[in-house]
Amino acid sequence: MSRLFVFCIASLLLPQSHARALDLNGTGSSAAKPLYLKWAETYTQQGTIKLNYQANGSAEGLKQIKARAADFGASDVPLTAEELKRDKLISFPSAISGIVPVFNLPDVKSGELRFSGEVLADIFARKITMWNDPALAALNPGVALPKKAITLIVRQDGSGTSYNFTDYLSQVSPNWKVNYGHNFTVKWPQEAVQVKGTTEVINTLKQTAGAISYVDFKFVGQEKLTYGLMKNRDGKFVAPSAKAFASALNNSPWRSSGAFEESLSNRPGSSSWPITAGTFVVLPQSTNNPANTIAMLKFFSWAFVKGDHLADSADFVALPDSVQARIFVELLKITDAKGKPLEWTPM
């Protein structure tokens, strides 16, 4: 069943609601900002909403939506079912992307350097400190690795990118899992250069020969960063791409009945990118401002039906029909303050 059919049927079943121009406030993921602004730029031509979005990081976005200080929160990390129930929230993915290791070695081009999960974990744990370390050399025969110290550039602030990156490292490295774990912030090695925000990560990386860091995929092309290939679960070295992220999703439970909190990282599939992640919208399950919430629901329903191509142009991967149909069911669960389902018609 196509998503368009699902949404059209829903339009017949739900009462009509008149749209009006409203300010909507979103907060959270810096990685997702280009996607939401691109959707809003096209959608607001209809004159129904104006989107104000603060890219202050996933951790802050979750904090603000839990405090009901915004219309929606945006996070690159899903909340668990227990957290959603406790804080009376609903959450759904809006698109998927990937986290990419990037580095500054002037004589090495994108796609020439190979990493495995274990070696990447050892680099960020400072067990590997030189670019010509034997473990890196073994993965990269024929590449002239410099005798140069590795400088770690990491996020100091609460970051969904950091969460997904360290979640992957925890899956592939027992040492990393025990000593560092995964979270929005972790206790990085003392020698790591810690900066706030993606912009500072990129600027510091560009200015530091021998540095390595991790960023969301979209910034690789936008900022002309040098990236490495990753060895995936099937033992294949792959480059980051929309196709590689889609392969990871297609080899996950998301397509059927799996919980959206399940990680998309380290999934099987010969072409799967190993550090794939969703980006999520988080909403209150009940609202004291039905007009704003209805306008927001119409915006996201429009984005799923008519905004897929815009997701692609923002370097995200649009969700498959089966996943979008599951999300629409979640949207229908939102109620007013008295527990009555909101009356609205998808765009």
N, C-alpha and C positions, 0 to 999 in steps of 0.2 A: 504494500500500500504506500503510495507516494505521500510525502509530507504535505504537498499542496492539497491533496484530497482530504487528508486529516484535518487541515486547517479550514477548508471549505465546509466540511460537515459541521465542525465546531461553530462556524459562523452562523449556520442555520439554527443551531440549537440554543445559542446564547442570545439574550436580549441585546438590542442595539444601544450603544452609548455614544454621545456626542463628544468629539475631541475638541480640545481648546489648547491654545498655546500655553505651555507651562515650563517653568524652570525645573529641571531635574538635576540632582546633585549626586554624582558618583565619586567614589574615592577608593584608592588602593593601588593595585598592580601597575608599575611603570611599564612593564613589558606589554600589557594589554592596551595601553593608552592609544597607540596609533589605530588599533582596530576599532575601538569604540568611537573615536573621533571621526574616523572615515565613515562608519555607519551613520553617525549623527549628521555629518555634513550633507549626505544625500537625503536622509529622512527628514531633516528639518526644512527642506525646501517645501514641504507640505505645510509648514507653518504651525505645527502642532506642539513641538517642544523646543527647548533650548537646553543642551546638555552642558553642564559645568562639571569638569572632571579634574580631580586632584590626583596626580600620580605620586603618591607619597609612600608607596610600598605595600605589599600584601599584608604585612602584620598590622600596619596602621589602618588599612582598609577594613580588616576584620574587627579591629578595636572600635572603629567608628560605627560600623553597622550594628554591632552588638549594643552600642549605646544609643542606637536609633538617631545618630547624628547626620545621616545621609539617606538618600532614597535607595541607594544600593551600594554594596561593597564589592570590590573586585579583588580576587586572590588567585595566585598561581598554585595554590595548595587547597585541596578540598577539605572541608570539615567532615569529621566522622559523623555517623548517624547519632551517636551519643551526644556530640557537641550540638548538632542541629536541634535535637529534642530539648536539650537543656536550655539553649538560648532562644528557642522558638523561632527558628530560621528555616528557610529552604535554600538549597544551592543547586546550581546546574552548570555544566560546562558550556562555554560559548564558542570555543574553537580549540585547536591544539597547535603546539609548536614544539621546539626542542631547545635544549641547552647545549651549547657548543664550546669546547675548549679552544681558546684563541691565544696566540703567542706573538712575540716580537723577536724574530730572528731574521735579520736583513737578507741573509743568503738562502733562506728556505721559503718556498712559496706555498700557498694554500694547497692542501691535498697531498703534499709531499711527505709530511711527517705522520707517522702512525702511533696511536696510543691504544693500549688495552685498559680496561677498567682498573685492573690491579696496579699497573704502572702509574696511571693517573692518580690513584689513591695514594701511592707511595710518594709521588711528587708533592701533593698537597699536604701530606703528613711530614714532609721534609726528610723522608728516608732516602729519597733521591734528590740530590742537591746540585748536580752538574748535568748539563745538556749532553755530554758525551758518556754518561753513565752506561755501563754494560747492558743494563736492562732495556734502555732506550735504543742502544745500538743494535741489540738483537732483533728488535721489531722493525728496524730501519736500515737493512743492508743497502749499501750504495748511497746513503745520504751522508754528506759530510757534516757531522754534528760538531759544533764548536766546543772547545774546552773553555766553557763559560758557566758561571754560576747561574742557577735558576732563581729568579725573583718572583715570589708569589704576590699577586694582586687579588685581594678578596674584599667582599662586602662586609662593612662594619654594622650597617643598619639591618633591620629586620626585612629580609628579602625572600620572596617566593622563589626567585631564581636560585638563591643559596639553598633553600629547602630542597628543591628538586635535585640539584646537583649533589648535595650531601646524602640525599636519600639513595641515589644511584650508587654512590661510593660505598654506602653501608651495605647495599645488596651484594656487591662484588668483592668487598674486602673485609674479612673478619677483624683485622687490625683496626681499620677505620671505624667500624661499627662499635667496637669496644671503647676506643679512645676518644672518638669525636662524635659519633652518632649523626643524626640529621635533625635540623631545625631551621627556623628563620635566621637564627644566629647560632654559631658554634664557637667554641674556644679554639680559635685558629692557632697554629704554631706561632710562637713569639716573634719569629723572624718575618712573618707575613706582613706585607704593607696593606693596612686596612683603610678603606675609603668608603664614603657614603654615596650611594646612588650609582646607577649604571653609567651616567655621564662621566663621573670621576673615575670609575673603573677604566673606561675607554681612554680617557685623556692620559691617565697614569701609564696605562699599557703602551700607548703610542710613544710616550716619552722615555720608556725604560727598555733599553736593549737587553734581551735575555729574560724578559718577563713572560709570565703565563697567567691567564685568568679564565673566566667562564662568563658567557653572556647569552641572552636569548638570541635565537637564530636571526631575527630581523635586523639586529644591529651588525651582523657580520657583513651583509651587503651594503647597508647604509653607510657604515663607517670604513668600509674597505679593510676589514680585519683579516689577518691570516689565521686560517683554521686548520685543525688536524683531522685526519680520518680516525674513526673509532672502531674497534673490534667488537662486534655484537655477540649476542648469545649463541648464534649459530657459527661463530668463528670467522665471519666475513668482515672485512674492513669496508666501511661505508662512509659516504660523505653525507652531511646534513642536507636534507631537501624535503619538500612537501611530500614527495612519494615515500621517503623513508619514514616520516612521521605517520603518514596514513597506514603504512604497513604495520607499525607498532600498534596503532589503534585496532586495526583489523584482526590482530592476533591477541586481543585482550577481551575480557568479558563485557566491555562497554556496549558492544553491538547488540547484546541480548538482554540479560537480566542482571548483569553484574553491577555492584555498587559503584558510583562514580568516584568514591574515595579510593578505589583500587588504583595502584600505581600503573602508569603506562611505560615505565622504564624497565629495561632488561627483558623485553618481550621477545619471544621467538620470531623467526622469519628471516630469511637470508638477506632481505633488503631493509630490515627494521633498524631505525636509528635507536641506539640503546638509552639515550637520555631524552625521552619524549615525555611531554607533560601537557595537561589541559590547563586552560585558564578559565576561571569560574566567576559567576555572578552570585552574590549572596543577598537575599531579601528577607525582611521580616515575614513570618507566616501570617500575621494579622497586621492590619494597618489602621492608623488613626487619620490617614490622609488618603482616602480612596481615589480622589481625582488624580493625584500624582502617581499613585501606584498603578492605576489603570493606564495612564499615559505611558508609563514605563513598560508595562506588560505588552502594550501594543507595539512599542518600539522594538522590543526584543523578538516578538513574534514576526514582525516585518523583517528583521535582520535575518532570521532563519529562512524565511520563505524567499526573500528577494535580495538578500545581501551576501549570498555565498561568494559571488565573484569579487566582492569588495574584501572579503576575508582573504582570498587568495592574493589580491594585490597588496595587502598589508603584511604579506609573508606569514600568514597563518593558514591552517588547513581547516576548511569548513567541515562540520560534523556530518556524518552520513544520515540519510533519512530515518533509519531505525532509531538512532540516538535522539534526533530532534523530536520524533514522535513521543519518545519517553519523557523528554523535557516538557513538552506541552501539557502532559498529564500533571506534572508538578506545578505548572503555572496556574492550573485550575483549582489548586488547593488553597490559594491565598484568599483570606477572608477580611471582612471589616472588623472593627473592634468588638462587635457583638457576636462574631463567629459566623456571619452570613457570607456565603461566597460572593465575590465581586461580580458584577454584571458588566461584561465587556465583550467586544467583538474583535477578533484578530484582524490585523491589517492585511 
